[in-house]
Structure formats: C-alpha cells, structure tokens
Amino acid sequence: MKKAFSFVLIGILLLCSCGTKNCEEYVDKRAYDECRAWYLNYVSDTANYQEDYLIFGDDGNGFIPISDLHEFLKFNEKKNGDFIDTLLWLYNATQLLDAMIYDCSTIDRYNGDFNPEPYAEAISNIDVNAIGNEELGSVFNALSQAIAEDIRNGQLIDTIYYEEIHQLHGVMDKLFDGFVNSHYKDEVTYDCSGYIADYEMIHNKAIADTAHYRDELLQLVFNEKDFEKTCIYAREFAYANWHNINGEGIDVVAVIEPLLCTAEYSPILFDLWLMWRTALQTNVLSGYSNDSAMYNLYYNAMRRRVAYRYIERLNKNPNDALAFDGFLRLVYRNSIIRNSGCLIGNNSFLDQMEIYREKIQ
C-alpha cells in the first residue's frame, strides 16, 4: 500500500508542478479536479484504514513515532555561506525538536496503553549528524538519550525537568538569537494592493461571504496567469470558503496544493501552507481531537518544500524582510501535537482560529 501511495503522490506532484515559462495557469480546473478527486477517493476507500484510522504514507495510522523518520532540509549549493548555513541549522534544529515533542505527546497521552519501546527507539535514534552543526548535534544526542531512557521506564515526559533541554536552549540561543534579531524587522507588511488594484474590495467580500463569492474567486484562481496574483486569489478563496454553505475543506486543499508544488516563490507561501495543512488535518484526513490521527511527516514534507523556496529567495536577497519573516513563521509553527495548549482539541483548532480570525470577529 505504501508503494502505491508513493506512486500516486508523485503523480499528483507532477500534475501540480509547472515551470514559469510553460504554464498558462498555475491552478487550472483539471489539476484542481484531479487533486480533489485523489484525496476523496483515497479517504473513501476502506482498504486504506486500520480500524478507524486512515493509513497515510510514512505516517501510517497517524500514531507512529516519527523522530527517526524526520528528513532534514538541504540547500543545493556547492558551498553555502554562514547566512544560509544558519538558516538551515535553525530550520533543522527546530523541526527535529518538534518531531521529538510530537512523539513525547503521543506516548505521554497513551502511557500504559501503547508499547513505549518504539517511541524510545525512535527518539534515541535521531540523526544528529544531519543537523549540520556539531554543537547542536551533541546537545540533541544527550537530550534524546535522556528522554528515551525515561520513556522506557514508563515516565511521563511532560512532568520531568531536563537539564539537557536547558543546555539545548542555551546552544540555540547562542546560535540564533542574535542572528534573528539582526535580520528581523518588527513591522513587515505585504501590500496585496500593489498586485491587485481592487484587493481591499475583494478581501472584504471574501471575509463577508457565506454563499457564492467563493465561486467567483475560484474562477479568478483558474484564469490567472501571474503566480503572485494566483496566490493572493487562492488565499482569498480560502477565506470565502470557510463557513460557507458551498464550501468544503477539500476545496482549499485542491486550490492551494498546486501552488505549493511549484518551484515559484511568494511571500505568502507560509499562509497558504498553513491553510493547506489545517484543511487536511481538520476536514479531509482526520480531525480536531487530541485522539485524532496526525500525519506530520506528510505535512512537513510540504513545509520543507516551502522552506526551500524561502531560503532560495534569501540566498539571492538576504535583506528581503518579507521572506525572512515568512521563513521564521514557517520554522516556528508547531507540528500538530497531542496535549497542546488548546483546551478543546489539538492545535490545528488554534491554527484555524488564527487563520480565519477576521471571519470570527
């Protein structure tokens, strides 16, 4: 099943991908319909389930440990400068820690019900060398071994103070705090009106819509040939689609996924990725509950793709404040985890409230 899943996913990526010179529309109706149909067919096939949980690629049933399956971001330059190396260290360190936190959240929640050994094994076997920084690798290794030992002993990880975490934070602060502060600008705004003259009117209608304006926005997405404008229309479509009598989460996925699969850059790729992930988790593949399946390897494969676009942009223009802001937002966004700070479910609910806050007010 996993092999068949991989072949189909590769097919979707090929359908969705297009170069800047050969593509008339970035999201045509055919790509939208095929992407939409693939997900719907997959989730409706009972052969793809283990008991009540969807089996989805390397994430399995959405409860397996993932720390040792985490893939690291690499940038295809013969020799990166210090700036790009630091971006890669920041991304890889935060994402590896996030994978470990996810595994701890699962075994803590099901302590006594799940076999702890696979989780301890996954955390103890993280690939610290792939981080690319020896000091980071050393503190990660110490932390992973300490956590793995406590998991094997049946301890609840979120009740334990780890000196190794303090040491990890010290190394990360030393490497990243000054770096981030020297590049980050507090007031960074993306002016959509610079690309679409009547943007304010479009946005206000998208926020207010509960019926048919989403359909007009969908046609704008299909017909637009400029990538930046397509991204803006896609984001507005997601706004209009939410809590719309004609809207479904799968529609947001089918509009946004082709854009994320291109080799193109937009400052709002983070926004689109978060909308895509939230729709998949809450409406298409799983749900809001802490006991829902979570497919973080799949979500983070797309996150890695988006991160590469930001780093590619920053490699050409290190002073691009919008790109740096988008990259940081992508880096620091937690994976979907159990027992998060959300009082009524997993943190995808908090993501949704953040994305669509204007429609809630």
KEKE-3310 file (N, C-alpha, C; in steps of 0.2 Angstrom, whole numbers, plus 5000, padded with zeros to 4 digits):
npx = (5004:5010:5019:5011:5004:5015:5018:5006:5006:5018:5013:5003:5011:5018:5008:5003:5014:5023:5033:5039:5039:5032:5019:5002:4991:4992:4984:4974:4958:4958:4969:4965:4953:4958:4967:4958:4949:4958:4961:4948:4944:4954:4952:4940:4941:4939:4950:4961:4961:4965:4957:4949:4956:4965:4977:4991:5004:5021:5017:5009:4996:4994:4998:5011:5028:5039:5052:5064:5062:5062:5066:5079:5082:5090:5101:5104:5118:5135:5144:5138:5136:5139:5127:5116:5119:5116:5102:5098:5103:5094:5081:5082:5085:5074:5064:5067:5067:5054:5048:5052:5045:5032:5032:5034:5022:5013:5016:5015:5002:4996:5001:5005:4995:5000:5014:5030:5042:5045:5044:5053:5064:5064:5066:5079:5087:5088:5095:5108:5119:5115:5110:5120:5128:5140:5140:5126:5122:5128:5121:5108:5109:5112:5100:5090:5094:5092:5078:5073:5077:5069:5056:5056:5056:5043:5040:5031:5034:5031:5031:5044:5059:5072:5088:5096:5087:5088:5101:5101:5093:5101:5112:5105:5100:5112:5117:5106:5098:5104:5107:5094:5088:5095:5091:5078:5063:5052:5040:5033:5025:5014:5009:4995:4988:4997:4998:4985:4974:4960:4961:4957:4943:4940:4945:4937:4924:4927:4929:4916:4908:4896:4891:4891:4902:4914:4914:4916:4929:4936:4936:4944:4956:4958:4959:4970:4986:4998:5009:5010:4998:4989:4992:4987:4973:4970:4972:4962:4951:4951:4948:4935:4929:4928:4917:4906:4891:4893:4905:4920:4933:4941:4941:4949:4962:4963:4965:4976:4987:4992:4999:5009:5016:5024:5039:5040:5040:5032:5029:5018:5018:5019:5007:4998:5003:4999:4986:4983:4988:4980:4967:4968:4971:4960:4948:4949:4958:4958:4955:4949:4952:4962:4965:4964:4971:4987:4996:5010:5023:5019:5013:5025:5034:5029:5031:5045:5047:5042:5050:5062:5060:5059:5072:5080:5075:5081:5094:5097:5093:5097:5092:5079:5065:5052:5053:5061:5053:5042:5049:5053:5041:5036:5046:5044:5031:5022:5022:5007:5001:4998:4989:4992:4992:4979:4963:4952:4955:4967:4981:4978:4966:4968:4976:4967:4958:4967:4970:4957:4953:4947:4935:4928:4927)
npy = (4994:5006:5008:5010:5021:5030:5031:5037:5049:5055:5056:5066:5077:5079:5083:5094:5102:5115:5125:5142:5146:5138:5137:5141:5143:5143:5136:5126:5120:5107:5101:5105:5098:5084:5083:5085:5075:5064:5064:5063:5050:5042:5043:5038:5025:5010:5000:5007:5009:5006:4999:5012:5022:5031:5025:5033:5035:5037:5040:5031:5025:5037:5038:5033:5033:5047:5053:5047:5046:5059:5070:5080:5097:5102:5113:5116:5121:5122:5127:5134:5150:5158:5164:5156:5144:5145:5148:5135:5127:5132:5129:5115:5111:5116:5109:5096:5095:5098:5086:5077:5082:5079:5065:5063:5068:5059:5047:5050:5053:5041:5033:5018:5011:5011:5002:5007:5006:5007:5021:5026:5021:5027:5040:5039:5036:5047:5057:5065:5070:5075:5087:5096:5104:5103:5106:5108:5095:5087:5091:5088:5075:5071:5075:5067:5054:5054:5057:5045:5035:5038:5036:5022:5018:5021:5034:5050:5061:5075:5079:5080:5089:5093:5095:5094:5100:5113:5115:5113:5124:5134:5133:5135:5147:5155:5152:5157:5168:5182:5182:5181:5192:5202:5202:5202:5212:5222:5228:5222:5222:5215:5221:5218:5226:5231:5222:5218:5229:5231:5225:5227:5228:5215:5207:5211:5207:5193:5190:5193:5184:5171:5162:5163:5171:5164:5156:5165:5169:5157:5155:5166:5161:5150:5157:5165:5170:5175:5171:5177:5184:5174:5167:5176:5177:5164:5163:5172:5165:5154:5161:5165:5153:5147:5142:5143:5140:5133:5128:5117:5109:5101:5108:5119:5113:5108:5119:5126:5116:5114:5126:5126:5116:5120:5127:5140:5157:5165:5178:5175:5161:5154:5157:5150:5137:5134:5135:5125:5114:5114:5112:5099:5092:5094:5093:5084:5073:5069:5075:5087:5082:5078:5064:5061:5055:5060:5067:5071:5069:5070:5082:5090:5087:5095:5107:5108:5109:5122:5129:5128:5136:5149:5150:5149:5161:5170:5168:5174:5187:5193:5203:5203:5207:5202:5189:5184:5185:5177:5165:5163:5162:5150:5141:5142:5137:5125:5107:5097:5092:5081:5085:5099:5117:5120:5120:5112:5102:5097:5107:5111:5117:5129:5135:5136:5146:5156:5159:5162:5172:5185:5182:5177:5187)
npz = (5000:5004:4994:4983:4987:4987:4973:4968:4974:4969:4956:4958:4962:4950:4941:4947:4947:4938:4927:4926:4913:4905:4908:4908:4917:4934:4943:4935:4930:4928:4935:4948:4950:4948:4959:4970:4968:4970:4984:4989:4984:4990:5004:5005:5002:5010:5011:5015:5028:5045:5057:5064:5058:5046:5035:5030:5020:5025:5038:5043:5053:5059:5072:5074:5080:5075:5075:5071:5058:5053:5040:5034:5030:5015:5006:4989:4986:4981:4991:5005:5012:5028:5032:5025:5030:5043:5043:5038:5049:5059:5054:5054:5067:5074:5069:5071:5085:5086:5081:5090:5101:5097:5097:5110:5115:5111:5117:5130:5131:5129:5139:5146:5138:5125:5118:5124:5119:5104:5103:5112:5105:5093:5096:5102:5091:5083:5069:5073:5066:5054:5056:5054:5062:5074:5088:5091:5087:5097:5109:5106:5105:5118:5125:5118:5122:5136:5137:5130:5139:5150:5144:5142:5155:5158:5162:5163:5151:5151:5164:5169:5172:5162:5162:5150:5141:5144:5142:5128:5124:5127:5118:5106:5108:5108:5095:5087:5092:5091:5078:5072:5078:5071:5058:5058:5055:5064:5059:5046:5031:5019:5004:4996:4987:4979:4969:4965:4961:4966:4978:4991:4991:4986:4997:5007:5003:5002:5016:5021:5014:5013:5004:4988:4983:4984:4973:4962:4966:4964:4951:4947:4952:4943:4931:4932:4927:4932:4945:4958:4959:4958:4970:4979:4976:4979:4993:4997:4992:5001:5013:5009:5008:5020:5032:5023:5014:5003:5004:5006:5015:5007:4995:4997:4999:4986:4979:4984:4985:4971:4970:4980:4976:4965:4959:4962:4970:4983:4995:5003:5005:5017:5023:5014:5015:5029:5029:5020:5027:5039:5033:5028:5040:5048:5041:5030:5031:5045:5061:5074:5087:5101:5101:5087:5072:5066:5054:5052:5045:5032:5031:5034:5025:5014:5020:5021:5007:5005:5014:5007:4996:5002:5007:4996:4990:5000:4999:4987:4990:5004:5012:5011:5019:5020:5016:5025:5037:5033:5032:5046:5052:5047:5051:5065:5068:5076:5074:5072:5087:5101:5117:5117:5119:5117:5123:5119:5110:5097:5092:5079:5079:5085:5075:5065:5071:5071:5057:5052:5059:5056:5050:5061:5070)
capx = (5000:5014:5022:5006:5003:5020:5017:5001:5008:5022:5009:5000:5016:5020:5002:5003:5020:5024:5038:5036:5039:5027:5012:4997:4988:4996:4979:4969:4952:4959:4973:4960:4948:4961:4969:4952:4947:4963:4960:4942:4944:4959:4949:4933:4942:4940:4956:4966:4960:4967:4952:4945:4961:4967:4984:4993:5011:5025:5014:5005:4989:4994:5000:5018:5034:5042:5058:5070:5060:5062:5070:5082:5082:5097:5101:5108:5123:5141:5146:5134:5139:5136:5119:5112:5120:5112:5095:5097:5103:5088:5076:5083:5085:5068:5060:5069:5064:5046:5046:5053:5039:5026:5032:5033:5015:5009:5017:5013:4994:4994:5006:5001:4991:5005:5021:5034:5049:5046:5044:5060:5069:5064:5070:5086:5090:5088:5101:5110:5124:5112:5108:5125:5131:5142:5137:5119:5121:5129:5116:5102:5110:5111:5093:5087:5095:5089:5071:5072:5078:5063:5050:5057:5054:5036:5039:5028:5040:5030:5032:5051:5063:5078:5094:5098:5083:5091:5108:5099:5091:5107:5116:5101:5100:5119:5117:5101:5095:5107:5106:5087:5087:5099:5088:5070:5060:5045:5034:5034:5018:5014:5004:4992:4985:5002:4997:4978:4971:4954:4961:4953:4936:4940:4946:4931:4919:4929:4928:4909:4904:4894:4887:4893:4908:4919:4914:4920:4936:4939:4937:4949:4961:4958:4961:4975:4992:5003:5009:5009:4991:4986:4992:4983:4967:4969:4971:4955:4946:4951:4944:4927:4926:4927:4910:4902:4886:4895:4912:4922:4940:4945:4942:4955:4967:4964:4967:4982:4992:4996:5004:5014:5020:5028:5046:5039:5041:5028:5029:5013:5018:5018:5000:4995:5004:4996:4979:4983:4989:4974:4961:4969:4970:4953:4942:4950:4961:4957:4950:4952:4953:4969:4965:4964:4977:4991:5001:5015:5028:5016:5013:5031:5037:5027:5034:5052:5047:5041:5056:5067:5058:5061:5080:5082:5074:5085:5101:5098:5092:5097:5089:5072:5062:5046:5055:5064:5048:5039:5053:5053:5034:5036:5050:5042:5025:5022:5018:5001:5003:4993:4990:4994:4989:4972:4959:4947:4957:4974:4982:4975:4960:4971:4978:4961:4956:4971:4969:4951:4950:4943:4928:4926:4925)
capy = (5000:5012:5009:5013:5028:5035:5032:5041:5056:5058:5058:5072:5082:5081:5086:5101:5106:5118:5130:5148:5148:5134:5136:5146:5145:5139:5131:5125:5116:5099:5100:5106:5092:5078:5083:5085:5068:5059:5064:5060:5043:5039:5043:5034:5018:5006:4997:5012:5011:5001:5000:5018:5027:5031:5024:5038:5036:5035:5042:5025:5026:5044:5037:5030:5038:5049:5056:5044:5047:5066:5072:5087:5102:5103:5118:5114:5125:5118:5129:5139:5155:5157:5166:5151:5138:5147:5147:5128:5125:5135:5125:5108:5110:5117:5104:5089:5096:5097:5079:5073:5084:5076:5058:5063:5070:5053:5041:5053:5053:5034:5029:5012:5008:5009:5000:5013:5005:5011:5029:5027:5019:5032:5046:5038:5035:5053:5058:5071:5072:5078:5094:5100:5108:5098:5108:5106:5088:5085:5093:5084:5067:5070:5075:5061:5048:5055:5056:5038:5031:5039:5033:5015:5017:5022:5040:5055:5066:5082:5080:5080:5094:5090:5099:5093:5104:5119:5115:5114:5130:5138:5132:5138:5155:5157:5152:5160:5174:5187:5181:5183:5199:5207:5202:5203:5218:5221:5230:5220:5221:5213:5225:5215:5231:5233:5217:5218:5236:5231:5220:5228:5226:5208:5204:5212:5202:5186:5189:5193:5179:5164:5159:5162:5174:5159:5153:5170:5169:5151:5156:5170:5157:5146:5161:5170:5168:5178:5167:5181:5186:5167:5165:5181:5174:5157:5164:5175:5159:5150:5165:5165:5146:5144:5143:5144:5135:5129:5127:5111:5109:5098:5113:5123:5109:5107:5126:5128:5111:5115:5132:5124:5111:5123:5130:5148:5160:5171:5180:5172:5154:5151:5157:5145:5130:5133:5134:5118:5109:5114:5109:5092:5089:5095:5092:5079:5066:5067:5079:5091:5079:5075:5057:5061:5053:5066:5065:5076:5068:5072:5090:5093:5086:5101:5113:5108:5112:5129:5132:5129:5142:5155:5150:5151:5169:5174:5167:5179:5193:5192:5208:5203:5206:5198:5182:5182:5185:5171:5159:5162:5160:5143:5137:5141:5134:5118:5102:5095:5088:5080:5088:5106:5122:5121:5117:5108:5098:5098:5114:5113:5121:5136:5137:5138:5152:5162:5160:5164:5177:5191:5179:5175:5193)
capz = (5000:5004:4987:4978:4989:4984:4966:4966:4976:4964:4950:4960:4961:4943:4938:4950:4945:4931:4926:4925:4906:4901:4912:4906:4923:4939:4945:4931:4933:4928:4941:4954:4950:4949:4966:4974:4967:4973:4991:4991:4983:4995:5011:5005:5001:5016:5011:5017:5035:5050:5062:5062:5057:5039:5034:5025:5018:5031:5044:5045:5055:5062:5079:5075:5081:5068:5076:5067:5051:5051:5035:5035:5024:5012:5001:4984:4984:4982:4997:5007:5016:5035:5032:5023:5035:5050:5041:5038:5056:5063:5052:5055:5074:5077:5066:5074:5091:5085:5080:5097:5105:5095:5099:5118:5117:5109:5122:5136:5131:5129:5143:5148:5133:5119:5119:5124:5116:5098:5104:5114:5100:5088:5099:5104:5085:5079:5066:5075:5062:5048:5058:5051:5067:5079:5095:5091:5087:5104:5114:5104:5107:5126:5126:5115:5126:5142:5136:5128:5145:5154:5141:5143:5162:5160:5165:5159:5149:5152:5171:5170:5170:5159:5161:5143:5137:5146:5138:5121:5123:5128:5112:5101:5109:5106:5088:5083:5095:5088:5070:5071:5079:5067:5052:5058:5056:5068:5055:5039:5028:5012:5001:4990:4983:4974:4964:4963:4962:4969:4983:4998:4990:4986:5003:5012:5001:5004:5023:5022:5010:5016:4999:4981:4981:4984:4966:4958:4967:4961:4943:4946:4953:4937:4925:4932:4924:4936:4951:4964:4960:4959:4977:4983:4975:4982:5000:4997:4991:5007:5017:5007:5008:5027:5035:5018:5013:4997:5005:5009:5016:5002:4990:4999:4998:4979:4976:4986:4984:4965:4971:4984:4972:4960:4961:4962:4977:4985:5002:5007:5005:5023:5024:5010:5018:5035:5026:5017:5032:5043:5030:5028:5047:5052:5037:5025:5033:5052:5065:5079:5093:5103:5099:5080:5068:5064:5048:5052:5040:5026:5031:5035:5018:5011:5024:5019:5001:5006:5017:5002:4992:5006:5008:4989:4989:5004:4996:4982:4993:5011:5015:5010:5026:5020:5015:5032:5041:5031:5034:5053:5054:5045:5056:5072:5068:5078:5071:5075:5093:5106:5123:5116:5123:5115:5128:5117:5105:5095:5090:5072:5080:5086:5069:5061:5073:5069:5050:5050:5064:5053:5049:5068:5074)
cpx = (5004:5017:5017:5005:5009:5020:5012:5003:5013:5018:5006:5005:5018:5014:5002:5009:5020:5029:5035:5035:5033:5020:5008:4993:4991:4991:4974:4964:4954:4964:4969:4956:4952:4964:4963:4950:4951:4962:4954:4941:4949:4955:4943:4935:4944:4946:4962:4965:4963:4962:4949:4950:4964:4975:4986:5001:5015:5022:5010:4998:4989:4996:5008:5023:5037:5049:5064:5068:5060:5067:5073:5082:5089:5096:5106:5113:5130:5144:5142:5138:5136:5129:5115:5113:5116:5105:5094:5098:5097:5082:5076:5083:5078:5063:5061:5066:5057:5044:5047:5047:5033:5026:5031:5025:5011:5010:5015:5005:4992:4998:5002:4997:4995:5011:5026:5040:5050:5047:5051:5065:5070:5068:5077:5090:5090:5095:5104:5116:5121:5110:5113:5129:5133:5140:5130:5118:5123:5124:5109:5103:5109:5104:5089:5088:5092:5081:5069:5072:5071:5057:5051:5055:5047:5035:5035:5032:5038:5030:5039:5054:5070:5083:5097:5094:5086:5097:5106:5097:5096:5111:5112:5101:5107:5119:5112:5098:5098:5106:5099:5085:5090:5096:5081:5068:5053:5039:5035:5027:5018:5008:5001:4990:4991:5002:4990:4975:4965:4955:4957:4946:4935:4940:4940:4925:4921:4927:4920:4905:4903:4891:4891:4899:4914:4920:4917:4927:4940:4940:4943:4956:4963:4961:4967:4982:4998:5003:5007:5001:4987:4986:4988:4975:4965:4968:4964:4950:4946:4947:4936:4925:4925:4920:4905:4897:4889:4902:4914:4930:4944:4946:4948:4962:4969:4966:4974:4988:4996:5001:5010:5019:5025:5035:5046:5039:5035:5029:5024:5013:5017:5010:4996:4996:5000:4988:4978:4983:4982:4968:4962:4968:4963:4947:4943:4953:4960:4953:4954:4954:4961:4970:4964:4971:4980:4996:5006:5021:5026:5016:5020:5035:5035:5030:5041:5052:5046:5047:5062:5066:5060:5069:5082:5081:5080:5093:5102:5097:5092:5094:5082:5068:5056:5048:5058:5058:5044:5042:5053:5046:5033:5040:5047:5035:5025:5019:5011:5003:4997:4994:4994:4991:4982:4968:4954:4949:4965:4975:4980:4969:4962:4973:4972:4958:4960:4970:4963:4948:4946:4936:4925:4923:4919)
cpy = (5006:5014:5012:5020:5033:5036:5037:5048:5059:5060:5065:5078:5084:5084:5093:5105:5109:5124:5136:5150:5144:5133:5142:5148:5140:5134:5131:5120:5109:5097:5100:5100:5085:5078:5082:5077:5063:5058:5061:5052:5039:5038:5039:5027:5014:5002:5001:5013:5005:5003:5007:5023:5026:5030:5028:5038:5033:5036:5036:5027:5033:5044:5035:5035:5040:5053:5054:5044:5054:5067:5079:5091:5103:5109:5116:5119:5121:5120:5135:5144:5154:5159:5160:5145:5139:5146:5139:5125:5126:5130:5118:5107:5111:5111:5097:5089:5095:5090:5075:5075:5080:5069:5058:5064:5064:5048:5044:5052:5045:5030:5023:5008:5006:5006:5006:5012:5008:5018:5030:5026:5024:5039:5045:5038:5041:5054:5065:5074:5076:5085:5099:5105:5104:5100:5106:5099:5085:5085:5089:5077:5066:5070:5069:5055:5048:5054:5048:5034:5032:5036:5025:5013:5019:5029:5045:5060:5073:5084:5081:5086:5091:5096:5099:5098:5111:5120:5116:5121:5135:5139:5136:5145:5158:5158:5157:5167:5181:5188:5183:5190:5204:5207:5203:5210:5218:5223:5228:5218:5220:5217:5222:5220:5233:5228:5217:5225:5236:5226:5221:5226:5218:5205:5205:5208:5195:5185:5189:5187:5173:5160:5158:5166:5170:5157:5158:5170:5162:5152:5161:5166:5153:5150:5165:5166:5170:5174:5171:5182:5179:5166:5170:5178:5168:5158:5167:5169:5155:5154:5164:5158:5143:5146:5145:5139:5130:5126:5120:5112:5107:5103:5118:5119:5109:5113:5127:5123:5112:5121:5130:5119:5114:5125:5138:5150:5165:5172:5176:5164:5151:5151:5151:5138:5129:5132:5127:5113:5108:5111:5102:5089:5089:5093:5086:5072:5064:5072:5084:5088:5078:5068:5056:5058:5060:5064:5070:5075:5071:5080:5093:5092:5092:5107:5113:5111:5119:5132:5133:5135:5149:5155:5152:5159:5172:5173:5172:5186:5193:5197:5208:5202:5202:5191:5180:5181:5178:5165:5158:5159:5152:5139:5136:5139:5127:5113:5101:5090:5086:5084:5095:5111:5123:5117:5112:5104:5099:5105:5116:5118:5128:5139:5140:5145:5158:5164:5164:5169:5182:5188:5178:5182:5196)
cpz = (5000:4998:4983:4980:4986:4977:4964:4969:4972:4958:4952:4959:4954:4940:4941:4948:4938:4932:4925:4917:4902:4903:4910:4913:4928:4942:4940:4934:4933:4934:4948:4955:4951:4956:4971:4974:4970:4980:4993:4990:4988:5002:5011:5004:5008:5017:5014:5024:5039:5056:5059:5059:5050:5039:5028:5025:5024:5038:5047:5047:5059:5069:5080:5077:5075:5069:5072:5060:5048:5045:5035:5029:5022:5007:4995:4981:4985:4989:4999:5012:5023:5036:5031:5028:5041:5049:5041:5045:5060:5061:5055:5063:5077:5075:5069:5081:5091:5085:5086:5101:5103:5097:5107:5119:5116:5115:5129:5137:5132:5133:5146:5143:5126:5122:5119:5120:5109:5098:5107:5109:5095:5090:5100:5097:5080:5075:5067:5070:5056:5050:5055:5056:5073:5086:5096:5091:5094:5109:5113:5106:5114:5128:5124:5120:5133:5142:5134:5134:5149:5151:5142:5150:5164:5162:5160:5157:5151:5159:5173:5168:5168:5158:5154:5139:5138:5142:5130:5119:5123:5121:5106:5102:5107:5098:5084:5086:5091:5081:5069:5072:5074:5060:5052:5059:5059:5063:5048:5036:5021:5009:4995:4985:4977:4968:4961:4965:4967:4975:4989:4997:4989:4992:5008:5010:5003:5012:5025:5019:5014:5010:4992:4979:4980:4976:4961:4959:4964:4954:4942:4947:4946:4931:4925:4930:4928:4943:4957:4965:4961:4967:4981:4982:4979:4990:5001:4997:4998:5012:5016:5008:5015:5029:5029:5016:5008:4998:5008:5010:5011:4996:4991:4998:4990:4976:4978:4985:4977:4966:4975:4981:4967:4963:4961:4970:4978:4993:5007:5007:5011:5025:5021:5013:5024:5033:5024:5022:5037:5040:5030:5035:5049:5047:5032:5027:5040:5055:5070:5086:5095:5101:5091:5078:5066:5059:5047:5047:5034:5026:5031:5029:5014:5014:5022:5012:5001:5009:5012:4998:4996:5006:5001:4988:4993:5002:4991:4985:5000:5015:5014:5016:5026:5019:5022:5037:5039:5033:5042:5055:5052:5050:5063:5073:5070:5074:5075:5081:5097:5113:5122:5121:5122:5120:5126:5111:5103:5093:5083:5073:5081:5080:5065:5064:5071:5061:5049:5055:5062:5052:5056:5071:5072)
residu = (MET:LYS:LYS:ALA:PHE:SER:PHE:VAL:LEU:ILE:GLY:ILE:LEU:LEU:LEU:CYS:SER:CYS:GLY:THR:LYS:ASN:CYS:GLU:GLU:TYR:VAL:ASP:LYS:ARG:ALA:TYR:ASP:GLU:CYS:ARG:ALA:TRP:TYR:LEU:ASN:TYR:VAL:SER:ASP:THR:ALA:ASN:TYR:GLN:GLU:ASP:TYR:LEU:ILE:PHE:GLY:ASP:ASP:GLY:ASN:GLY:PHE:ILE:PRO:ILE:SER:ASP:LEU:HIS:GLU:PHE:LEU:LYS:PHE:ASN:GLU:LYS:LYS:ASN:GLY:ASP:PHE:ILE:ASP:THR:LEU:LEU:TRP:LEU:TYR:ASN:ALA:THR:GLN:LEU:LEU:ASP:ALA:MET:ILE:TYR:ASP:CYS:SER:THR:ILE:ASP:ARG:TYR:ASN:GLY:ASP:PHE:ASN:PRO:GLU:PRO:TYR:ALA:GLU:ALA:ILE:SER:ASN:ILE:ASP:VAL:ASN:ALA:ILE:GLY:ASN:GLU:GLU:LEU:GLY:SER:VAL:PHE:ASN:ALA:LEU:SER:GLN:ALA:ILE:ALA:GLU:ASP:ILE:ARG:ASN:GLY:GLN:LEU:ILE:ASP:THR:ILE:TYR:TYR:GLU:GLU:ILE:HIS:GLN:LEU:HIS:GLY:VAL:MET:ASP:LYS:LEU:PHE:ASP:GLY:PHE:VAL:ASN:SER:HIS:TYR:LYS:ASP:GLU:VAL:THR:TYR:ASP:CYS:SER:GLY:TYR:ILE:ALA:ASP:TYR:GLU:MET:ILE:HIS:ASN:LYS:ALA:ILE:ALA:ASP:THR:ALA:HIS:TYR:ARG:ASP:GLU:LEU:LEU:GLN:LEU:VAL:PHE:ASN:GLU:LYS:ASP:PHE:GLU:LYS:THR:CYS:ILE:TYR:ALA:ARG:GLU:PHE:ALA:TYR:ALA:ASN:TRP:HIS:ASN:ILE:ASN:GLY:GLU:GLY:ILE:ASP:VAL:VAL:ALA:VAL:ILE:GLU:PRO:LEU:LEU:CYS:THR:ALA:GLU:TYR:SER:PRO:ILE:LEU:PHE:ASP:LEU:TRP:LEU:MET:TRP:ARG:THR:ALA:LEU:GLN:THR:ASN:VAL:LEU:SER:GLY:TYR:SER:ASN:ASP:SER:ALA:MET:TYR:ASN:LEU:TYR:TYR:ASN:ALA:MET:ARG:ARG:ARG:VAL:ALA:TYR:ARG:TYR:ILE:GLU:ARG:LEU:ASN:LYS:ASN:PRO:ASN:ASP:ALA:LEU:ALA:PHE:ASP:GLY:PHE:LEU:ARG:LEU:VAL:TYR:ARG:ASN:SER:ILE:ILE:ARG:ASN:SER:GLY:CYS:LEU:ILE:GLY:ASN:ASN:SER:PHE:LEU:ASP:GLN:MET:GLU:ILE:TYR:ARG:GLU:LYS:ILE:GLN)
# end
